[in-house]
Amino acid sequence: MPGPNTPLLDTVSLPADLRKLKPEQLRQFADELRAEVIDTVSVTGGHLGAGLGVVELTAAIHYVFNTPQDRLIWDVGHQCYPHKIITGRRDRIRTLRQADGLSGFTKRSESEYDPFGAAHSSTSISAAVGFAVANKMKGEPGRGIAVIGDGAMSAGMAYEAMNNAQAAGNRLVVILNDNDMSIAPPVGGLSAYLARLVSSSEYLGIRKFASKLTAKLSRRVHKATAKAEEYARGMAMGGTLFEELGFYYVGPIDGHNMDQLIPVLENVRDNAEGPVLIHCVTEKGKGYKFAEEAADKYHGVAKFDVVSGKQDKGPGGGPPAYQNVFGETLAKLADTDPRICAITAAMPSGTGVDKFAKAHPDRAFDVGIAEQHGVTFAAGLAAQGMRPFAAIYSTFLQRAYDQVVHDVAIQNLPVRFAIDRAGLVGADGSTHAGSFDVTYLATLPNMVVMAAADEAELAHMTYTAAQYDDGPIAFRYPRGNGTGVAIPDTLEKLEIGKGRIVREGGKVAILSLGARLGEALKAADRLDAKGLSTTVADLRFAKPLDEELIRKLLTTHEVAVTVEEAAIGGLGAHVLTLASDTGLTDAGLKIRTMRLPDVFQDQNKPDVQYAEAGLDADGIVDTVLKALRHNSTGVEETGARA
């Protein structure tokens, strides 16, 4: 099926080409760019609404500023598809989020127009300050331009960066992309005119002179003139805060109106006042009616039909998603336990907290993109006798590690960590992979760390965590749907630090943690078929270890293999330490640890990613066979396969 008709876009391969267009052509260019984005994402799936909301802004920034010398940084990066199309990557744009294709976020290795990689939020201003100050110190041209959404402004890091921004002076431009109308209402012609006026060099010069003049007048007159200017500049809509942080505030302006965007950006580019914050109001999903009408503005979509808007969600039914199992289980537990509450950091539906919030709205808290606050907030709740569940993606919990250590673990407070997106996550790639939580949590004193093998076990672990008041406890589970096992009506309180034998054998022991259990059982079938009787254990706990069970397995089987969808330093490292400390390795024990490789894996289908990591049934079988083909000195026997 042919793509959209894009005669102007076809002439633009790089921003230098875009700058050859006349200003009056930019409206048509933006329309063509938007059509290309819609057509692209209909083929690839991915983030749609955010990119549609910044089409005009993307074109305007590249038209006015001298990118890539001026460093443009997109916060989060899920709105960067239009940017990628006009920065030399249009010919590959339909490989987005696919194996060996373009990343769904900005990525330094992809292009000089991606100066800073981002997929987590609220890092853009800090990075832009760094770029701007570096050029300032080196005496080289180049600004730092950060485009940050109003949601990302809920994170403390954005304000930490703004507090340091004066060091960058006029080399720093921050564009606040306000797409939820959370800071200001829709803007009209008067505010647009005022934005152009107050960003102009003439106004800035007059302002500086007038400030000196009125300072010599009475305090009352001086305050009155300052207040009048404040209202004239739209600062009653939020600008005062930014001014207090050292920014010159401009806005709000209509982010879809080229006649407003271009002159304001040119004024900011050409004057010496700074740093500057431009408040730009946009509509997420702009220009595609199905996105405009959707509650989430088509934030993340599967492949879809452009004409009908119907998404290809695949076959319906099937096992429930893990996050919904957690949310629904927690909501039922809260029916009879008023101490249970849930905290999420801007991901209510992604973590299942939306299910809990529907049933218990007064006990559900979305703290915004503020994981540090969320964890310490949970610690305060726990210290006051509540039973808080902090439901945070593994990769986002990394942002709050000091709070986990300092505010929770050291004080031994019973905060429950529900860790979603554990393991590899497919198209979102390395930035969203939950690779490190087992390692960074299991190293902490007082911490209990569990991993669910299926949705029934997740329900049991949610109940177990609710009942555990002796200190912090965490349970991890993967992205996507469960395995299809039934969830019992009556949940079991698991004994802390105790695993279970799923399958009995005599020669090989597979010690599985978490959702690789299904692959471990497949591997056991293949090994049994080769005459290698195999035990499979679901350890359930990375900390505390089931030392009794592990010792028994290590001393009664010829080969033992640990399997986990986590990085080095997790279960395998703890089992090896146990074996070493207790002398089990002194007698030539054959033990192998299987874990994620020591690399950041790029996007692909999850099953392909796990195969690449060697964490599927084939990889487990191969590991066992190689271990058996080594003699007791560790030298491979003659004729054995390498």
Buried (B, 14 or more C-beta within 10 A) or exposed (E): EEEBEBEBBEEBBBBEEBBEBEEEBBBBBBBBBBBBBBBBBBBBBBBBBBBBBBBBBBBBBBBBBBBBEBBBBBBBBBBBBBBBBBBBBBEBBBBBBBEEBBBBBBBEEBBEBBBBBBBBBBBBBBBBBBBBBBBBEEEEEBBBBBBBBBBBBBBBBBBEBBEBBBBBBBBBBBBBBBBBBEBBEEBEEEBBEBBBBBBBEEBBEEBEEBEEEBEEEEEEEBEEBEEEBBEBBBBEBBBEBBBEBBBBBBBBBBBBBBEBBBBBBBBBBEBEBBBBBBBBBBBBBBBBEBBBEBEEBBBBBBBBEBEEBEBEEEEEEEBBBBBBBBBBBBBBBBEEEEBBBBBBBBBBBBBBBBBBBEBBEEBBBBBBBBBBBBBBBBBEBBBEEBBBBBBBBBBBBBBBBEBBBEBBBEBEBBBBBBBBBBBBBBBBBBBBBBBBBBBBBBBBEBBBBBBBBBBBBBBBBBBBBBBBEEBBBBBBBBBBBBBEEEBEEEBEEBEBBBBBBBBEBEBBBBBBBBBBBBBBBBBBEBBBEEEBBBBBBBBBBBBBBBEEBBBBBBBEBBBBBBBBBBBBBBBBBBBBEBBEEBEBBEEEBBBBBBBBEEEEBBBBEBEBBBBBBBBBBBBBBBBBBBBBEBEEEEEEEEEEEE
